[in-house]
Amino acid sequence: MRRGIIAVAAVLSLLSAVPAFAVDGSQPPQETGINFEQMRSDHLRKLDERINSLKQEKTCVQAAKNQDDLRACRAKHRAEMKDRGHEMRKRGPGGPGAPLPPEGK
């Protein structure tokens, strides 16, 4: 008898929890629209920066007269990309508005 009561209580508690989870999941937070727009504009800005960087590298490669010029173009492009990587690491994980990592890392 005692097991039956415990089993019924467990089933009822699980059944009452399911609708609560469903209600929470169906309503997106109010900030979603703002964050999405900000994330999209940030992503587009980064894409434009990459496109411009690749165009500059392409112009450099097209103007190259020999192997050394070609290597110089590649080295310049890699240095720019490395600097951008350092900037992104300084900003830390997450998108715009994310907290900055503590200094010293």
Number of C-alpha atoms within 10 A of each C-alpha: 6 6 8 9 10 11 12 11 12 12 12 11 11 11 11 11 11 10 11 10 10 10 9 10 10 8 8 9 9 8 8 10 11 10 14 11 11 15 15 12 12 14 13 12 12 12 12 12 12 13 12 12 15 13 12 14 19 15 12 18 18 12 12 15 10 9 10 10 15 17 13 14 21 16 13 14 17 13 12 12 14 12 11 12 12 11 11 12 13 14 16 14 12 10 13 11 10 10 11 12 12 8 6 4 6
